[in-house]
Amino acid sequence: MKLKQLLISFLLATGTLQAAAQVSKTYFVAKPGTLISMMTEEEANSVTHLTLTGKINAEDFKHLRNEFASLKVLDISNADIRMYTGKSGTYPNGKFYIYMANFIPAYAFSDIIDGVTKGKTTLEKVILSEKIKNIEDAAFKGCENLKVCQLRKKTPPNLLPEALADSITAVFVPLGSSDAYRIKDRWQNFAFIEGEPTVANIQVGMMGKLEDEVMKAGLQPKDINFLTIEGKLDNADFKLIRDYMPNLVSVNISRTNATAIPDFTFSQKKYLLNIQLPHNLKIIGQRVFSNCGRLTGTLELPASVTAIEFGAFMGCDNLRRVVALGNKITTVGDNLFGTEGPSRLIYK
């Protein structure tokens, strides 16, 4: 009986912690520029998932940027962005500016501080209205954790310089509209996926059971974009990833038991932007990441890695460097990054 009571208490505590971790709010803004007056500072800073309807303007965007310290997900797909003229908008240093209707304002979620542009680092996902005409200069510049920009509009809005980073953000668009986006100026280099973003957080208790756990979660492997796995993986599980998960954008397998990633596992994953590798990884097989053309920035290899096989990063043209955190690597295959250019493998 005591054990049962302890279990119930644990489950209740877990639920409370999860509830505390995510605070979702929906507000109807009747008058542009009044969002911040609808809540206390403490309430604003506690919100993680915010949905806005009604009418907003550049003043509201400034508050979204400067307050709302925990904001992760912003849905303004059913909000009207109204024109604003003045010094209280998002432009740095209180510059007088005319902000047009249905434009995501310049510097909406970034600001210039001591000469350096800094973005809102908490922001992970934005959902924009089908009425959006422009995403203005530096709107999301420096938003280094903005994984998803979801647009409801079938025809691409104008994208101004440095508004959005193709190396960080995947763009989700309505069905049948990705080709229109790909040929639009400044949109060409983004990873476009049609439909809704699909997140899978999977725990695997037995090796070879990844497919079963995905099915239990009510998901199809081909639909998964953001994949986090904890637990046990074997070659059959990696084969599932290789053959049936073509639309991966972000992968975290850091908390799995895997010590080797088999040949070609992530090869040709054309949307893959980033990956976190297993903590105890030893072997990266042949051409594991070959032709992952959107894999960007710096990839860190755990200190446990001993071997990187032939062509592991061949065709990863946007991967700036691979940093080996340990000194145990004894095998480095040929053509690691392809036949051209210097090696980008750095020992730290």
C-alpha beads as a LAMMPS data file, in Angstrom:
LAMMPS data file: protein, C-alpha beads

348 atoms
347 bonds

1 atom types
1 bond types

-500.0 500.0 xlo xhi
-500.0 500.0 ylo yhi
-500.0 500.0 zlo zhi

Masses

1 110.0

Atoms # bond

1 1 1 0.000 0.000 0.000
2 1 1 2.823 2.380 0.927
3 1 1 4.599 1.527 -2.325
4 1 1 1.458 2.340 -4.284
5 1 1 1.098 5.673 -2.480
6 1 1 4.746 6.489 -3.181
7 1 1 4.247 5.684 -6.863
8 1 1 1.175 7.907 -7.068
9 1 1 3.067 10.720 -5.320
10 1 1 5.943 10.331 -7.769
11 1 1 3.623 10.482 -10.775
12 1 1 1.884 13.565 -9.404
13 1 1 5.231 15.243 -8.772
14 1 1 6.374 14.385 -12.294
15 1 1 3.193 15.860 -13.732
16 1 1 3.687 19.015 -11.681
17 1 1 7.261 19.407 -12.920
18 1 1 6.184 18.930 -16.525
19 1 1 3.402 21.471 -16.095
20 1 1 5.894 23.916 -14.591
21 1 1 8.233 23.406 -17.517
22 1 1 5.633 24.448 -20.106
23 1 1 3.363 27.443 -19.631
24 1 1 0.947 27.965 -22.526
25 1 1 -1.106 31.138 -22.914
26 1 1 -3.481 32.490 -25.565
27 1 1 -4.343 36.185 -25.770
28 1 1 -6.709 38.148 -27.970
29 1 1 -5.196 41.602 -28.490
30 1 1 -8.020 44.008 -29.282
31 1 1 -5.826 47.081 -29.773
32 1 1 -2.339 47.038 -31.360
33 1 1 0.451 47.899 -28.942
34 1 1 -1.370 46.754 -25.802
35 1 1 -0.132 43.173 -25.399
36 1 1 2.143 43.859 -22.445
37 1 1 -0.666 45.616 -20.537
38 1 1 -2.653 42.376 -20.486
39 1 1 -0.355 40.644 -17.985
40 1 1 2.155 41.239 -15.226
41 1 1 5.892 41.116 -15.853
42 1 1 6.072 37.855 -13.911
43 1 1 3.326 36.312 -16.048
44 1 1 5.023 37.426 -19.263
45 1 1 8.361 35.974 -18.209
46 1 1 6.813 32.615 -17.299
47 1 1 5.193 31.958 -20.695
48 1 1 6.921 29.347 -22.863
49 1 1 4.225 28.787 -25.521
50 1 1 2.303 31.867 -26.649
51 1 1 -0.568 32.141 -29.133
52 1 1 -1.731 35.597 -30.174
53 1 1 -4.881 36.536 -32.055
54 1 1 -6.354 39.944 -32.799
55 1 1 -4.179 42.921 -33.735
56 1 1 -0.493 43.464 -32.986
57 1 1 2.172 45.903 -34.149
58 1 1 5.884 46.666 -33.820
59 1 1 5.439 47.812 -30.217
60 1 1 4.139 44.355 -29.323
61 1 1 7.046 42.695 -31.124
62 1 1 9.453 44.815 -29.091
63 1 1 7.891 43.528 -25.876
64 1 1 7.946 39.951 -27.175
65 1 1 11.661 40.402 -27.803
66 1 1 12.659 42.252 -24.645
67 1 1 10.324 40.659 -22.115
68 1 1 8.906 37.095 -22.283
69 1 1 12.187 35.689 -21.007
70 1 1 11.114 32.034 -21.372
71 1 1 9.372 32.217 -24.746
72 1 1 10.009 29.125 -26.882
73 1 1 7.040 28.858 -29.243
74 1 1 5.165 31.804 -30.752
75 1 1 2.034 31.311 -32.857
76 1 1 0.822 34.459 -34.619
77 1 1 -0.810 32.614 -37.503
78 1 1 -4.194 34.153 -36.649
79 1 1 -3.008 37.633 -35.710
80 1 1 -3.151 40.740 -37.903
81 1 1 0.026 42.829 -37.948
82 1 1 -0.957 46.481 -38.158
83 1 1 1.033 49.461 -39.386
84 1 1 2.965 51.460 -36.804
85 1 1 4.949 54.685 -37.131
86 1 1 7.187 55.913 -34.342
87 1 1 10.179 55.321 -32.084
88 1 1 8.751 52.580 -29.862
89 1 1 9.062 49.744 -32.353
90 1 1 11.757 47.116 -32.766
91 1 1 14.415 49.154 -34.550
92 1 1 17.554 49.520 -32.368
93 1 1 18.210 52.679 -30.378
94 1 1 14.658 53.962 -30.662
95 1 1 15.004 54.948 -34.299
96 1 1 11.947 56.546 -35.885
97 1 1 10.623 54.039 -38.394
98 1 1 7.565 53.208 -40.457
99 1 1 6.537 49.590 -39.899
100 1 1 4.220 48.318 -42.610
101 1 1 1.155 46.137 -42.087
102 1 1 1.635 42.369 -42.392
103 1 1 5.424 42.700 -42.234
104 1 1 7.454 40.872 -39.591
105 1 1 9.317 43.973 -38.394
106 1 1 13.023 44.563 -38.816
107 1 1 14.854 43.378 -35.681
108 1 1 11.654 41.756 -34.413
109 1 1 13.617 39.264 -32.308
110 1 1 17.123 40.679 -32.447
111 1 1 18.767 43.799 -31.096
112 1 1 22.120 45.548 -31.377
113 1 1 23.897 45.613 -28.025
114 1 1 27.353 47.208 -27.792
115 1 1 27.649 46.987 -31.551
116 1 1 26.811 43.264 -31.665
117 1 1 23.532 41.846 -32.971
118 1 1 22.016 39.431 -30.474
119 1 1 18.901 37.373 -31.057
120 1 1 16.295 35.920 -28.724
121 1 1 18.004 32.667 -27.804
122 1 1 14.992 31.072 -26.098
123 1 1 12.910 31.118 -29.290
124 1 1 12.612 27.672 -30.919
125 1 1 9.553 27.875 -33.162
126 1 1 7.423 30.540 -34.845
127 1 1 4.193 30.077 -36.783
128 1 1 3.417 32.911 -39.192
129 1 1 0.177 34.008 -40.824
130 1 1 -0.804 33.455 -44.451
131 1 1 -1.117 37.257 -44.657
132 1 1 2.619 37.879 -44.157
133 1 1 4.123 39.886 -47.026
134 1 1 7.678 40.515 -45.809
135 1 1 10.092 39.194 -43.216
136 1 1 12.190 42.299 -42.692
137 1 1 15.923 42.836 -42.144
138 1 1 17.452 40.941 -39.214
139 1 1 14.002 39.914 -37.960
140 1 1 15.338 36.652 -36.506
141 1 1 19.069 37.319 -36.753
142 1 1 21.006 35.656 -33.948
143 1 1 18.072 33.455 -32.889
144 1 1 20.451 30.533 -32.646
145 1 1 17.885 28.035 -31.354
146 1 1 15.097 28.827 -33.823
147 1 1 14.618 25.348 -35.277
148 1 1 11.254 25.852 -36.994
149 1 1 9.719 28.663 -38.992
150 1 1 6.275 27.536 -40.095
151 1 1 4.493 29.580 -42.748
152 1 1 0.798 29.216 -43.556
153 1 1 1.242 31.071 -46.847
154 1 1 1.461 29.107 -50.114
155 1 1 3.279 31.905 -51.932
156 1 1 6.567 32.889 -50.269
157 1 1 6.809 36.278 -48.567
158 1 1 9.753 38.512 -49.365
159 1 1 12.769 37.601 -47.249
160 1 1 15.094 40.509 -46.547
161 1 1 18.828 40.310 -45.740
162 1 1 19.819 38.392 -42.609
163 1 1 16.172 37.925 -41.653
164 1 1 16.474 34.173 -41.084
165 1 1 19.417 31.750 -40.970
166 1 1 19.237 28.796 -43.363
167 1 1 21.946 27.050 -41.328
168 1 1 19.752 26.927 -38.218
169 1 1 16.093 27.009 -39.200
170 1 1 13.997 24.512 -41.152
171 1 1 11.027 26.018 -42.976
172 1 1 7.683 24.212 -42.967
173 1 1 5.266 25.265 -45.695
174 1 1 1.784 24.229 -46.902
175 1 1 1.400 21.121 -49.042
176 1 1 2.301 21.715 -52.669
177 1 1 4.118 25.005 -52.087
178 1 1 7.777 24.051 -51.560
179 1 1 8.734 24.550 -55.230
180 1 1 7.459 28.139 -55.139
181 1 1 9.653 28.822 -52.108
182 1 1 12.755 27.202 -53.605
183 1 1 12.822 29.575 -56.577
184 1 1 12.136 32.728 -54.557
185 1 1 15.059 35.084 -53.952
186 1 1 16.896 34.453 -50.638
187 1 1 14.833 31.333 -49.892
188 1 1 16.824 28.966 -52.120
189 1 1 19.174 27.521 -49.490
190 1 1 16.607 26.633 -46.845
191 1 1 15.411 23.148 -45.985
192 1 1 11.731 23.135 -47.012
193 1 1 9.374 20.491 -45.690
194 1 1 5.692 20.394 -46.529
195 1 1 3.173 19.890 -43.734
196 1 1 3.369 20.071 -39.950
197 1 1 6.624 19.556 -37.994
198 1 1 6.723 16.139 -36.320
199 1 1 8.658 15.640 -33.086
200 1 1 9.490 12.187 -31.733
201 1 1 10.944 11.622 -28.262
202 1 1 11.485 7.880 -28.078
203 1 1 12.715 5.645 -25.266
204 1 1 13.961 2.235 -26.403
205 1 1 14.326 -0.417 -23.710
206 1 1 15.501 -3.266 -25.944
207 1 1 17.807 -3.264 -28.942
208 1 1 16.058 -3.657 -32.280
209 1 1 12.803 -2.186 -30.959
210 1 1 12.989 1.376 -32.279
211 1 1 10.352 0.701 -34.941
212 1 1 7.965 -0.743 -32.346
213 1 1 8.370 2.300 -30.105
214 1 1 7.801 4.693 -33.012
215 1 1 4.593 2.850 -33.902
216 1 1 3.453 2.867 -30.261
217 1 1 3.832 6.645 -30.327
218 1 1 1.400 6.733 -33.258
219 1 1 4.043 7.954 -35.697
220 1 1 5.293 6.918 -39.110
221 1 1 9.104 6.953 -39.486
222 1 1 8.937 8.930 -42.748
223 1 1 7.091 11.784 -41.026
224 1 1 9.601 12.391 -38.228
225 1 1 11.579 15.638 -38.417
226 1 1 12.960 16.077 -34.896
227 1 1 14.162 12.824 -33.363
228 1 1 15.411 12.240 -29.824
229 1 1 16.192 8.699 -28.720
230 1 1 17.193 7.452 -25.282
231 1 1 18.121 3.857 -24.514
232 1 1 19.411 0.986 -26.618
233 1 1 20.127 0.939 -30.349
234 1 1 21.539 -1.736 -32.636
235 1 1 22.167 -2.091 -36.374
236 1 1 18.497 -2.834 -37.098
237 1 1 17.521 0.449 -35.450
238 1 1 20.102 2.399 -37.438
239 1 1 18.837 0.689 -40.596
240 1 1 15.355 2.021 -39.811
241 1 1 16.813 5.522 -39.524
242 1 1 18.787 5.082 -42.750
243 1 1 16.028 3.641 -44.925
244 1 1 12.779 5.059 -43.550
245 1 1 13.478 8.494 -42.052
246 1 1 14.238 10.761 -45.037
247 1 1 12.892 13.974 -43.496
248 1 1 15.061 14.308 -40.407
249 1 1 16.020 17.877 -39.509
250 1 1 17.531 17.404 -36.064
251 1 1 18.713 14.244 -34.282
252 1 1 19.752 13.679 -30.672
253 1 1 21.054 10.192 -29.876
254 1 1 23.477 11.356 -27.197
255 1 1 21.775 9.304 -24.472
256 1 1 21.880 5.951 -26.230
257 1 1 24.197 2.993 -25.746
258 1 1 25.499 3.080 -29.325
259 1 1 29.266 2.743 -29.699
260 1 1 29.260 2.572 -33.506
261 1 1 27.206 4.236 -36.226
262 1 1 26.992 1.884 -39.220
263 1 1 27.961 2.832 -42.773
264 1 1 25.673 5.274 -44.619
265 1 1 23.263 5.722 -41.665
266 1 1 22.600 9.426 -42.277
267 1 1 23.799 9.584 -45.872
268 1 1 21.656 11.721 -48.194
269 1 1 19.577 13.213 -45.358
270 1 1 19.046 16.416 -47.298
271 1 1 17.223 18.286 -44.514
272 1 1 19.558 17.374 -41.639
273 1 1 20.841 20.520 -39.925
274 1 1 22.344 19.157 -36.710
275 1 1 23.006 16.008 -34.717
276 1 1 24.146 15.134 -31.196
277 1 1 26.175 11.925 -31.118
278 1 1 26.188 9.141 -28.478
279 1 1 28.340 9.946 -25.448
280 1 1 30.231 6.634 -25.711
281 1 1 30.595 6.551 -29.488
282 1 1 33.764 4.860 -30.748
283 1 1 33.344 4.249 -34.483
284 1 1 31.836 6.415 -37.235
285 1 1 31.325 4.154 -40.233
286 1 1 31.964 4.772 -43.901
287 1 1 30.099 7.714 -45.430
288 1 1 27.821 8.003 -42.396
289 1 1 27.049 11.660 -43.173
290 1 1 27.943 11.765 -46.861
291 1 1 25.984 14.322 -48.870
292 1 1 24.255 15.823 -45.839
293 1 1 24.586 19.161 -47.580
294 1 1 22.743 21.149 -44.921
295 1 1 24.665 19.792 -41.941
296 1 1 26.190 23.023 -40.705
297 1 1 28.422 24.694 -38.170
298 1 1 30.571 22.592 -35.857
299 1 1 30.066 18.902 -35.121
300 1 1 31.609 17.704 -31.862
301 1 1 32.883 14.144 -31.604
302 1 1 32.804 12.596 -28.114
303 1 1 36.149 11.954 -26.438
304 1 1 35.544 8.204 -26.784
305 1 1 35.802 8.163 -30.612
306 1 1 38.649 5.981 -31.923
307 1 1 37.854 5.624 -35.645
308 1 1 36.352 7.707 -38.448
309 1 1 35.996 5.665 -41.609
310 1 1 36.242 6.521 -45.320
311 1 1 34.295 9.549 -46.561
312 1 1 32.348 10.017 -43.333
313 1 1 31.684 13.701 -44.123
314 1 1 32.001 13.625 -47.904
315 1 1 29.712 16.199 -49.493
316 1 1 29.010 18.025 -46.213
317 1 1 29.962 21.315 -47.820
318 1 1 28.398 23.518 -45.138
319 1 1 30.006 21.722 -42.203
320 1 1 32.696 24.166 -41.102
321 1 1 34.622 21.836 -38.841
322 1 1 34.539 18.561 -36.928
323 1 1 36.021 18.856 -33.447
324 1 1 37.440 15.756 -31.776
325 1 1 37.170 16.309 -28.025
326 1 1 39.500 13.428 -27.134
327 1 1 42.874 12.041 -28.192
328 1 1 41.888 8.414 -28.814
329 1 1 41.422 8.546 -32.592
330 1 1 43.751 6.012 -34.210
331 1 1 41.968 5.506 -37.539
332 1 1 41.066 8.255 -39.989
333 1 1 39.789 7.060 -43.348
334 1 1 40.630 8.561 -46.724
335 1 1 38.576 11.327 -48.315
336 1 1 36.995 12.210 -45.001
337 1 1 35.510 15.394 -46.458
338 1 1 35.835 14.413 -50.107
339 1 1 38.733 14.793 -52.484
340 1 1 38.953 18.590 -52.510
341 1 1 40.125 21.086 -49.919
342 1 1 41.881 20.756 -46.561
343 1 1 40.678 18.574 -43.723
344 1 1 38.248 20.209 -41.328
345 1 1 38.988 17.736 -38.542
346 1 1 40.328 19.582 -35.498
347 1 1 41.701 18.013 -32.323
348 1 1 40.853 19.844 -29.122

Bonds

1 1 1 2
2 1 2 3
3 1 3 4
4 1 4 5
5 1 5 6
6 1 6 7
7 1 7 8
8 1 8 9
9 1 9 10
10 1 10 11
11 1 11 12
12 1 12 13
13 1 13 14
14 1 14 15
15 1 15 16
16 1 16 17
17 1 17 18
18 1 18 19
19 1 19 20
20 1 20 21
21 1 21 22
22 1 22 23
23 1 23 24
24 1 24 25
25 1 25 26
26 1 26 27
27 1 27 28
28 1 28 29
29 1 29 30
30 1 30 31
31 1 31 32
32 1 32 33
33 1 33 34
34 1 34 35
35 1 35 36
36 1 36 37
37 1 37 38
38 1 38 39
39 1 39 40
40 1 40 41
41 1 41 42
42 1 42 43
43 1 43 44
44 1 44 45
45 1 45 46
46 1 46 47
47 1 47 48
48 1 48 49
49 1 49 50
50 1 50 51
51 1 51 52
52 1 52 53
53 1 53 54
54 1 54 55
55 1 55 56
56 1 56 57
57 1 57 58
58 1 58 59
59 1 59 60
60 1 60 61
61 1 61 62
62 1 62 63
63 1 63 64
64 1 64 65
65 1 65 66
66 1 66 67
67 1 67 68
68 1 68 69
69 1 69 70
70 1 70 71
71 1 71 72
72 1 72 73
73 1 73 74
74 1 74 75
75 1 75 76
76 1 76 77
77 1 77 78
78 1 78 79
79 1 79 80
80 1 80 81
81 1 81 82
82 1 82 83
83 1 83 84
84 1 84 85
85 1 85 86
86 1 86 87
87 1 87 88
88 1 88 89
89 1 89 90
90 1 90 91
91 1 91 92
92 1 92 93
93 1 93 94
94 1 94 95
95 1 95 96
96 1 96 97
97 1 97 98
98 1 98 99
99 1 99 100
100 1 100 101
101 1 101 102
102 1 102 103
103 1 103 104
104 1 104 105
105 1 105 106
106 1 106 107
107 1 107 108
108 1 108 109
109 1 109 110
110 1 110 111
111 1 111 112
112 1 112 113
113 1 113 114
114 1 114 115
115 1 115 116
116 1 116 117
117 1 117 118
118 1 118 119
119 1 119 120
120 1 120 121
121 1 121 122
122 1 122 123
123 1 123 124
124 1 124 125
125 1 125 126
126 1 126 127
127 1 127 128
128 1 128 129
129 1 129 130
130 1 130 131
131 1 131 132
132 1 132 133
133 1 133 134
134 1 134 135
135 1 135 136
136 1 136 137
137 1 137 138
138 1 138 139
139 1 139 140
140 1 140 141
141 1 141 142
142 1 142 143
143 1 143 144
144 1 144 145
145 1 145 146
146 1 146 147
147 1 147 148
148 1 148 149
149 1 149 150
150 1 150 151
151 1 151 152
152 1 152 153
153 1 153 154
154 1 154 155
155 1 155 156
156 1 156 157
157 1 157 158
158 1 158 159
159 1 159 160
160 1 160 161
161 1 161 162
162 1 162 163
163 1 163 164
164 1 164 165
165 1 165 166
166 1 166 167
167 1 167 168
168 1 168 169
169 1 169 170
170 1 170 171
171 1 171 172
172 1 172 173
173 1 173 174
174 1 174 175
175 1 175 176
176 1 176 177
177 1 177 178
178 1 178 179
179 1 179 180
180 1 180 181
181 1 181 182
182 1 182 183
183 1 183 184
184 1 184 185
185 1 185 186
186 1 186 187
187 1 187 188
188 1 188 189
189 1 189 190
190 1 190 191
191 1 191 192
192 1 192 193
193 1 193 194
194 1 194 195
195 1 195 196
196 1 196 197
197 1 197 198
198 1 198 199
199 1 199 200
200 1 200 201
201 1 201 202
202 1 202 203
203 1 203 204
204 1 204 205
205 1 205 206
206 1 206 207
207 1 207 208
208 1 208 209
209 1 209 210
210 1 210 211
211 1 211 212
212 1 212 213
213 1 213 214
214 1 214 215
215 1 215 216
216 1 216 217
217 1 217 218
218 1 218 219
219 1 219 220
220 1 220 221
221 1 221 222
222 1 222 223
223 1 223 224
224 1 224 225
225 1 225 226
226 1 226 227
227 1 227 228
228 1 228 229
229 1 229 230
230 1 230 231
231 1 231 232
232 1 232 233
233 1 233 234
234 1 234 235
235 1 235 236
236 1 236 237
237 1 237 238
238 1 238 239
239 1 239 240
240 1 240 241
241 1 241 242
242 1 242 243
243 1 243 244
244 1 244 245
245 1 245 246
246 1 246 247
247 1 247 248
248 1 248 249
249 1 249 250
250 1 250 251
251 1 251 252
252 1 252 253
253 1 253 254
254 1 254 255
255 1 255 256
256 1 256 257
257 1 257 258
258 1 258 259
259 1 259 260
260 1 260 261
261 1 261 262
262 1 262 263
263 1 263 264
264 1 264 265
265 1 265 266
266 1 266 267
267 1 267 268
268 1 268 269
269 1 269 270
270 1 270 271
271 1 271 272
272 1 272 273
273 1 273 274
274 1 274 275
275 1 275 276
276 1 276 277
277 1 277 278
278 1 278 279
279 1 279 280
280 1 280 281
281 1 281 282
282 1 282 283
283 1 283 284
284 1 284 285
285 1 285 286
286 1 286 287
287 1 287 288
288 1 288 289
289 1 289 290
290 1 290 291
291 1 291 292
292 1 292 293
293 1 293 294
294 1 294 295
295 1 295 296
296 1 296 297
297 1 297 298
298 1 298 299
299 1 299 300
300 1 300 301
301 1 301 302
302 1 302 303
303 1 303 304
304 1 304 305
305 1 305 306
306 1 306 307
307 1 307 308
308 1 308 309
309 1 309 310
310 1 310 311
311 1 311 312
312 1 312 313
313 1 313 314
314 1 314 315
315 1 315 316
316 1 316 317
317 1 317 318
318 1 318 319
319 1 319 320
320 1 320 321
321 1 321 322
322 1 322 323
323 1 323 324
324 1 324 325
325 1 325 326
326 1 326 327
327 1 327 328
328 1 328 329
329 1 329 330
330 1 330 331
331 1 331 332
332 1 332 333
333 1 333 334
334 1 334 335
335 1 335 336
336 1 336 337
337 1 337 338
338 1 338 339
339 1 339 340
340 1 340 341
341 1 341 342
342 1 342 343
343 1 343 344
344 1 344 345
345 1 345 346
346 1 346 347
347 1 347 348
